[in-house]
Amino acid sequence: MDSYHHDSFPPLDPSYYHEPGFLNSGTTNLDQQRSPIGNRNVIAPPSGDLPGNDPQNSNADEPMQRVVELLKQTVPMHISEEKLLREVKKAQEELEKKQEDLKKGQEELKKGQEELKRGQEASMRVQGQMSETMSDILAIGKKTAHRSDYASFRGSRSRLEYAPHSEPALPDQRRTIVLRPDELLEIANQVRSQLANPSQSYYP
């Protein structure tokens, strides 16, 4: 078998490599130049000095800065939310107070209506009693029409006194009231007129 010497091989085209001159076209020996990927035995510089970690040239901090900006934007939103919640709470308290006042007013109105109703019922009862009294007076007047004694008004209008024809009444003497029929009818008519027109007086 024939032996081949390396000088018999033609040199490789430098275009096959990343850097021209990686292989010396004038010789078959490898050029002792630095590899395109650098010296493998050299220690890499600190990470802070790498171009990718330069704060001015790197985009690694942009997401965090964006988060910080968004958080700053939420601060006024939280303040506005707290303010709105306070206003809503205040409006709710005022509404509850007004509802309570309205409830009290309705209770007072109901109480007043009940008192008015009781007063009207009492007034009707009094009117009924007075009507019955007048009926009794008229009945008594008819029964006593034959009597000759009669009542005379003395002193206060709220007090009736009588004196028979045969016996004068003393100033301080009080006796059972006996009315003449005409006087009894007159009083009954006055009372009925008063019931029909409460604004009028019993006496002229």
ChimeraX commands (.cxc) that place a marker at each C-alpha (Angstrom):
marker #1 position 0.00,0.00,0.00 radius 0.5
marker #1 position 1.37,3.33,-1.03 radius 0.5
marker #1 position 1.91,5.88,1.68 radius 0.5
marker #1 position 0.45,9.34,1.21 radius 0.5
marker #1 position 2.12,12.44,2.42 radius 0.5
marker #1 position -0.03,15.25,3.64 radius 0.5
marker #1 position 1.67,17.61,1.24 radius 0.5
marker #1 position 0.03,15.78,-1.58 radius 0.5
marker #1 position -3.43,17.04,-0.55 radius 0.5
marker #1 position -4.52,20.38,-1.91 radius 0.5
marker #1 position -5.25,23.09,0.65 radius 0.5
marker #1 position -8.89,23.62,1.70 radius 0.5
marker #1 position -10.77,26.68,0.61 radius 0.5
marker #1 position -10.93,29.24,3.47 radius 0.5
marker #1 position -14.57,30.03,2.59 radius 0.5
marker #1 position -15.55,26.89,4.45 radius 0.5
marker #1 position -14.63,28.59,7.73 radius 0.5
marker #1 position -15.97,31.58,9.58 radius 0.5
marker #1 position -12.74,33.51,9.59 radius 0.5
marker #1 position -10.42,33.88,6.64 radius 0.5
marker #1 position -6.94,32.68,7.40 radius 0.5
marker #1 position -8.06,30.04,9.83 radius 0.5
marker #1 position -6.10,27.72,7.53 radius 0.5
marker #1 position -3.02,29.09,5.92 radius 0.5
marker #1 position -3.47,28.65,2.19 radius 0.5
marker #1 position 0.28,28.72,1.74 radius 0.5
marker #1 position 0.96,25.74,3.93 radius 0.5
marker #1 position -0.70,22.55,4.98 radius 0.5
marker #1 position -0.04,23.21,8.66 radius 0.5
marker #1 position -2.83,24.63,10.80 radius 0.5
marker #1 position -2.37,28.28,11.52 radius 0.5
marker #1 position -1.93,28.90,15.21 radius 0.5
marker #1 position -4.60,31.56,15.26 radius 0.5
marker #1 position -7.35,32.00,17.80 radius 0.5
marker #1 position -10.39,29.89,17.31 radius 0.5
marker #1 position -13.49,31.72,16.11 radius 0.5
marker #1 position -15.19,30.91,19.44 radius 0.5
marker #1 position -12.32,32.36,21.41 radius 0.5
marker #1 position -9.80,30.90,23.77 radius 0.5
marker #1 position -11.45,28.09,25.69 radius 0.5
marker #1 position -8.88,28.36,28.45 radius 0.5
marker #1 position -9.67,32.01,29.24 radius 0.5
marker #1 position -11.89,32.65,32.29 radius 0.5
marker #1 position -15.03,34.50,31.40 radius 0.5
marker #1 position -15.37,38.05,32.81 radius 0.5
marker #1 position -17.80,38.73,35.69 radius 0.5
marker #1 position -21.45,38.59,34.77 radius 0.5
marker #1 position -21.85,42.26,35.59 radius 0.5
marker #1 position -19.44,43.17,32.88 radius 0.5
marker #1 position -21.17,41.18,30.19 radius 0.5
marker #1 position -22.85,43.31,27.54 radius 0.5
marker #1 position -26.13,41.49,28.10 radius 0.5
marker #1 position -26.20,42.57,31.75 radius 0.5
marker #1 position -25.54,46.22,31.14 radius 0.5
marker #1 position -28.55,48.13,32.67 radius 0.5
marker #1 position -28.37,50.65,29.86 radius 0.5
marker #1 position -28.31,48.08,27.09 radius 0.5
marker #1 position -30.31,45.21,28.59 radius 0.5
marker #1 position -34.12,44.67,28.43 radius 0.5
marker #1 position -34.20,42.21,31.35 radius 0.5
marker #1 position -35.61,44.82,33.80 radius 0.5
marker #1 position -38.40,46.09,31.54 radius 0.5
marker #1 position -41.10,43.65,32.82 radius 0.5
marker #1 position -40.37,44.58,36.44 radius 0.5
marker #1 position -40.45,48.28,35.61 radius 0.5
marker #1 position -43.76,47.76,33.89 radius 0.5
marker #1 position -45.14,46.03,36.98 radius 0.5
marker #1 position -43.98,48.91,39.17 radius 0.5
marker #1 position -45.65,51.44,36.87 radius 0.5
marker #1 position -48.91,49.48,36.96 radius 0.5
marker #1 position -48.78,49.31,40.75 radius 0.5
marker #1 position -48.27,53.07,40.89 radius 0.5
marker #1 position -51.34,53.52,38.71 radius 0.5
marker #1 position -53.45,51.43,41.08 radius 0.5
marker #1 position -52.72,53.71,44.07 radius 0.5
marker #1 position -55.09,56.51,42.92 radius 0.5
marker #1 position -57.66,53.86,42.07 radius 0.5
marker #1 position -57.55,52.50,45.62 radius 0.5
marker #1 position -57.87,56.03,47.01 radius 0.5
marker #1 position -60.87,56.74,44.79 radius 0.5
marker #1 position -62.43,53.43,45.76 radius 0.5
marker #1 position -62.06,54.19,49.48 radius 0.5
marker #1 position -63.59,57.63,48.97 radius 0.5
marker #1 position -66.55,56.21,47.06 radius 0.5
marker #1 position -67.10,53.57,49.74 radius 0.5
marker #1 position -67.17,56.27,52.44 radius 0.5
marker #1 position -69.66,58.32,50.45 radius 0.5
marker #1 position -71.86,55.28,49.84 radius 0.5
marker #1 position -71.78,54.40,53.54 radius 0.5
marker #1 position -72.66,57.98,54.50 radius 0.5
marker #1 position -75.55,58.07,52.02 radius 0.5
marker #1 position -76.80,54.74,53.35 radius 0.5
marker #1 position -76.72,56.03,56.94 radius 0.5
marker #1 position -78.65,59.17,55.94 radius 0.5
marker #1 position -81.23,57.05,54.11 radius 0.5
marker #1 position -81.67,54.80,57.15 radius 0.5
marker #1 position -82.11,57.89,59.34 radius 0.5
marker #1 position -84.75,59.32,57.02 radius 0.5
marker #1 position -86.55,55.98,56.95 radius 0.5
marker #1 position -86.51,55.93,60.76 radius 0.5
marker #1 position -87.87,59.50,60.90 radius 0.5
marker #1 position -90.55,58.57,58.37 radius 0.5
marker #1 position -91.48,55.55,60.45 radius 0.5
marker #1 position -91.76,57.70,63.58 radius 0.5
marker #1 position -93.86,60.24,61.67 radius 0.5
marker #1 position -96.18,57.52,60.44 radius 0.5
marker #1 position -96.55,56.20,63.99 radius 0.5
marker #1 position -97.34,59.70,65.30 radius 0.5
marker #1 position -99.84,60.23,62.48 radius 0.5
marker #1 position -101.50,56.92,63.27 radius 0.5
marker #1 position -101.61,57.83,66.95 radius 0.5
marker #1 position -103.19,61.21,66.15 radius 0.5
marker #1 position -105.77,59.57,63.91 radius 0.5
marker #1 position -106.65,57.14,66.69 radius 0.5
marker #1 position -107.02,59.99,69.20 radius 0.5
marker #1 position -109.21,61.90,66.74 radius 0.5
marker #1 position -111.35,58.82,66.24 radius 0.5
marker #1 position -111.73,58.36,69.99 radius 0.5
marker #1 position -112.67,62.03,70.37 radius 0.5
marker #1 position -115.28,61.77,67.64 radius 0.5
marker #1 position -116.72,58.64,69.23 radius 0.5
marker #1 position -116.84,60.35,72.64 radius 0.5
marker #1 position -118.54,63.38,71.09 radius 0.5
marker #1 position -121.14,61.17,69.44 radius 0.5
marker #1 position -121.77,59.42,72.74 radius 0.5
marker #1 position -122.28,62.76,74.50 radius 0.5
marker #1 position -124.64,63.93,71.78 radius 0.5
marker #1 position -126.59,60.71,72.10 radius 0.5
marker #1 position -126.81,61.12,75.86 radius 0.5
marker #1 position -127.97,64.72,75.49 radius 0.5
marker #1 position -130.61,63.68,72.98 radius 0.5
marker #1 position -131.87,61.04,75.39 radius 0.5
marker #1 position -131.89,63.60,78.19 radius 0.5
marker #1 position -133.94,66.00,76.09 radius 0.5
marker #1 position -136.38,63.25,75.30 radius 0.5
marker #1 position -136.71,62.53,79.02 radius 0.5
marker #1 position -137.22,66.22,79.74 radius 0.5
marker #1 position -140.00,66.45,77.15 radius 0.5
marker #1 position -141.67,63.38,78.58 radius 0.5
marker #1 position -141.50,64.82,82.10 radius 0.5
marker #1 position -142.87,68.13,80.85 radius 0.5
marker #1 position -145.91,66.44,79.41 radius 0.5
marker #1 position -146.55,64.64,82.68 radius 0.5
marker #1 position -146.22,67.81,84.80 radius 0.5
marker #1 position -148.20,70.14,82.55 radius 0.5
marker #1 position -151.04,70.37,85.10 radius 0.5
marker #1 position -148.82,71.71,87.91 radius 0.5
marker #1 position -148.90,75.43,88.69 radius 0.5
marker #1 position -145.48,75.85,90.24 radius 0.5
marker #1 position -142.63,76.81,87.97 radius 0.5
marker #1 position -138.91,77.40,88.09 radius 0.5
marker #1 position -137.23,80.75,88.15 radius 0.5
marker #1 position -133.64,81.43,87.16 radius 0.5
marker #1 position -131.54,83.00,89.88 radius 0.5
marker #1 position -127.82,83.73,90.08 radius 0.5
marker #1 position -125.52,81.84,87.76 radius 0.5
marker #1 position -126.95,80.43,84.54 radius 0.5
marker #1 position -125.51,77.05,85.47 radius 0.5
marker #1 position -127.87,76.87,88.51 radius 0.5
marker #1 position -131.63,76.59,88.35 radius 0.5
marker #1 position -133.85,77.36,91.33 radius 0.5
marker #1 position -137.59,77.47,91.59 radius 0.5
marker #1 position -140.15,79.14,93.82 radius 0.5
marker #1 position -143.82,78.09,93.99 radius 0.5
marker #1 position -146.48,80.83,93.66 radius 0.5
marker #1 position -147.47,80.46,97.28 radius 0.5
marker #1 position -143.92,80.52,98.72 radius 0.5
marker #1 position -141.27,83.07,97.65 radius 0.5
marker #1 position -137.79,81.64,97.20 radius 0.5
marker #1 position -135.08,82.84,99.52 radius 0.5
marker #1 position -131.77,83.94,97.94 radius 0.5
marker #1 position -129.83,80.96,99.35 radius 0.5
marker #1 position -132.63,78.41,99.10 radius 0.5
marker #1 position -132.19,75.44,96.73 radius 0.5
marker #1 position -134.91,73.01,95.87 radius 0.5
marker #1 position -135.71,70.34,93.34 radius 0.5
marker #1 position -136.06,71.83,89.88 radius 0.5
marker #1 position -139.56,71.85,88.50 radius 0.5
marker #1 position -140.12,73.50,85.13 radius 0.5
marker #1 position -143.27,74.67,83.41 radius 0.5
marker #1 position -143.98,72.90,80.13 radius 0.5
marker #1 position -143.30,75.99,78.04 radius 0.5
marker #1 position -139.97,76.56,79.78 radius 0.5
marker #1 position -139.09,72.90,79.40 radius 0.5
marker #1 position -139.82,73.00,75.67 radius 0.5
marker #1 position -137.79,76.17,75.29 radius 0.5
marker #1 position -134.77,74.60,76.97 radius 0.5
marker #1 position -135.13,71.45,74.89 radius 0.5
marker #1 position -135.27,73.48,71.69 radius 0.5
marker #1 position -132.20,75.43,72.73 radius 0.5
marker #1 position -130.26,72.23,73.41 radius 0.5
marker #1 position -131.30,70.72,70.08 radius 0.5
marker #1 position -130.27,73.91,68.32 radius 0.5
marker #1 position -126.94,73.77,70.07 radius 0.5
marker #1 position -126.41,70.17,68.97 radius 0.5
marker #1 position -127.23,71.10,65.39 radius 0.5
marker #1 position -124.99,74.21,65.49 radius 0.5
marker #1 position -122.18,73.75,68.04 radius 0.5
marker #1 position -120.86,77.27,67.34 radius 0.5
marker #1 position -123.99,78.84,68.86 radius 0.5
marker #1 position -124.49,79.39,72.56 radius 0.5
marker #1 position -127.23,77.94,74.73 radius 0.5
marker #1 position -128.15,81.41,75.95 radius 0.5
marker #1 position -128.60,84.58,73.91 radius 0.5
marker link #1:1,2 radius 0.2
marker link #1:2,3 radius 0.2
marker link #1:3,4 radius 0.2
marker link #1:4,5 radius 0.2
marker link #1:5,6 radius 0.2
marker link #1:6,7 radius 0.2
marker link #1:7,8 radius 0.2
marker link #1:8,9 radius 0.2
marker link #1:9,10 radius 0.2
marker link #1:10,11 radius 0.2
marker link #1:11,12 radius 0.2
marker link #1:12,13 radius 0.2
marker link #1:13,14 radius 0.2
marker link #1:14,15 radius 0.2
marker link #1:15,16 radius 0.2
marker link #1:16,17 radius 0.2
marker link #1:17,18 radius 0.2
marker link #1:18,19 radius 0.2
marker link #1:19,20 radius 0.2
marker link #1:20,21 radius 0.2
marker link #1:21,22 radius 0.2
marker link #1:22,23 radius 0.2
marker link #1:23,24 radius 0.2
marker link #1:24,25 radius 0.2
marker link #1:25,26 radius 0.2
marker link #1:26,27 radius 0.2
marker link #1:27,28 radius 0.2
marker link #1:28,29 radius 0.2
marker link #1:29,30 radius 0.2
marker link #1:30,31 radius 0.2
marker link #1:31,32 radius 0.2
marker link #1:32,33 radius 0.2
marker link #1:33,34 radius 0.2
marker link #1:34,35 radius 0.2
marker link #1:35,36 radius 0.2
marker link #1:36,37 radius 0.2
marker link #1:37,38 radius 0.2
marker link #1:38,39 radius 0.2
marker link #1:39,40 radius 0.2
marker link #1:40,41 radius 0.2
marker link #1:41,42 radius 0.2
marker link #1:42,43 radius 0.2
marker link #1:43,44 radius 0.2
marker link #1:44,45 radius 0.2
marker link #1:45,46 radius 0.2
marker link #1:46,47 radius 0.2
marker link #1:47,48 radius 0.2
marker link #1:48,49 radius 0.2
marker link #1:49,50 radius 0.2
marker link #1:50,51 radius 0.2
marker link #1:51,52 radius 0.2
marker link #1:52,53 radius 0.2
marker link #1:53,54 radius 0.2
marker link #1:54,55 radius 0.2
marker link #1:55,56 radius 0.2
marker link #1:56,57 radius 0.2
marker link #1:57,58 radius 0.2
marker link #1:58,59 radius 0.2
marker link #1:59,60 radius 0.2
marker link #1:60,61 radius 0.2
marker link #1:61,62 radius 0.2
marker link #1:62,63 radius 0.2
marker link #1:63,64 radius 0.2
marker link #1:64,65 radius 0.2
marker link #1:65,66 radius 0.2
marker link #1:66,67 radius 0.2
marker link #1:67,68 radius 0.2
marker link #1:68,69 radius 0.2
marker link #1:69,70 radius 0.2
marker link #1:70,71 radius 0.2
marker link #1:71,72 radius 0.2
marker link #1:72,73 radius 0.2
marker link #1:73,74 radius 0.2
marker link #1:74,75 radius 0.2
marker link #1:75,76 radius 0.2
marker link #1:76,77 radius 0.2
marker link #1:77,78 radius 0.2
marker link #1:78,79 radius 0.2
marker link #1:79,80 radius 0.2
marker link #1:80,81 radius 0.2
marker link #1:81,82 radius 0.2
marker link #1:82,83 radius 0.2
marker link #1:83,84 radius 0.2
marker link #1:84,85 radius 0.2
marker link #1:85,86 radius 0.2
marker link #1:86,87 radius 0.2
marker link #1:87,88 radius 0.2
marker link #1:88,89 radius 0.2
marker link #1:89,90 radius 0.2
marker link #1:90,91 radius 0.2
marker link #1:91,92 radius 0.2
marker link #1:92,93 radius 0.2
marker link #1:93,94 radius 0.2
marker link #1:94,95 radius 0.2
marker link #1:95,96 radius 0.2
marker link #1:96,97 radius 0.2
marker link #1:97,98 radius 0.2
marker link #1:98,99 radius 0.2
marker link #1:99,100 radius 0.2
marker link #1:100,101 radius 0.2
marker link #1:101,102 radius 0.2
marker link #1:102,103 radius 0.2
marker link #1:103,104 radius 0.2
marker link #1:104,105 radius 0.2
marker link #1:105,106 radius 0.2
marker link #1:106,107 radius 0.2
marker link #1:107,108 radius 0.2
marker link #1:108,109 radius 0.2
marker link #1:109,110 radius 0.2
marker link #1:110,111 radius 0.2
marker link #1:111,112 radius 0.2
marker link #1:112,113 radius 0.2
marker link #1:113,114 radius 0.2
marker link #1:114,115 radius 0.2
marker link #1:115,116 radius 0.2
marker link #1:116,117 radius 0.2
marker link #1:117,118 radius 0.2
marker link #1:118,119 radius 0.2
marker link #1:119,120 radius 0.2
marker link #1:120,121 radius 0.2
marker link #1:121,122 radius 0.2
marker link #1:122,123 radius 0.2
marker link #1:123,124 radius 0.2
marker link #1:124,125 radius 0.2
marker link #1:125,126 radius 0.2
marker link #1:126,127 radius 0.2
marker link #1:127,128 radius 0.2
marker link #1:128,129 radius 0.2
marker link #1:129,130 radius 0.2
marker link #1:130,131 radius 0.2
marker link #1:131,132 radius 0.2
marker link #1:132,133 radius 0.2
marker link #1:133,134 radius 0.2
marker link #1:134,135 radius 0.2
marker link #1:135,136 radius 0.2
marker link #1:136,137 radius 0.2
marker link #1:137,138 radius 0.2
marker link #1:138,139 radius 0.2
marker link #1:139,140 radius 0.2
marker link #1:140,141 radius 0.2
marker link #1:141,142 radius 0.2
marker link #1:142,143 radius 0.2
marker link #1:143,144 radius 0.2
marker link #1:144,145 radius 0.2
marker link #1:145,146 radius 0.2
marker link #1:146,147 radius 0.2
marker link #1:147,148 radius 0.2
marker link #1:148,149 radius 0.2
marker link #1:149,150 radius 0.2
marker link #1:150,151 radius 0.2
marker link #1:151,152 radius 0.2
marker link #1:152,153 radius 0.2
marker link #1:153,154 radius 0.2
marker link #1:154,155 radius 0.2
marker link #1:155,156 radius 0.2
marker link #1:156,157 radius 0.2
marker link #1:157,158 radius 0.2
marker link #1:158,159 radius 0.2
marker link #1:159,160 radius 0.2
marker link #1:160,161 radius 0.2
marker link #1:161,162 radius 0.2
marker link #1:162,163 radius 0.2
marker link #1:163,164 radius 0.2
marker link #1:164,165 radius 0.2
marker link #1:165,166 radius 0.2
marker link #1:166,167 radius 0.2
marker link #1:167,168 radius 0.2
marker link #1:168,169 radius 0.2
marker link #1:169,170 radius 0.2
marker link #1:170,171 radius 0.2
marker link #1:171,172 radius 0.2
marker link #1:172,173 radius 0.2
marker link #1:173,174 radius 0.2
marker link #1:174,175 radius 0.2
marker link #1:175,176 radius 0.2
marker link #1:176,177 radius 0.2
marker link #1:177,178 radius 0.2
marker link #1:178,179 radius 0.2
marker link #1:179,180 radius 0.2
marker link #1:180,181 radius 0.2
marker link #1:181,182 radius 0.2
marker link #1:182,183 radius 0.2
marker link #1:183,184 radius 0.2
marker link #1:184,185 radius 0.2
marker link #1:185,186 radius 0.2
marker link #1:186,187 radius 0.2
marker link #1:187,188 radius 0.2
marker link #1:188,189 radius 0.2
marker link #1:189,190 radius 0.2
marker link #1:190,191 radius 0.2
marker link #1:191,192 radius 0.2
marker link #1:192,193 radius 0.2
marker link #1:193,194 radius 0.2
marker link #1:194,195 radius 0.2
marker link #1:195,196 radius 0.2
marker link #1:196,197 radius 0.2
marker link #1:197,198 radius 0.2
marker link #1:198,199 radius 0.2
marker link #1:199,200 radius 0.2
marker link #1:200,201 radius 0.2
marker link #1:201,202 radius 0.2
marker link #1:202,203 radius 0.2
marker link #1:203,204 radius 0.2
view
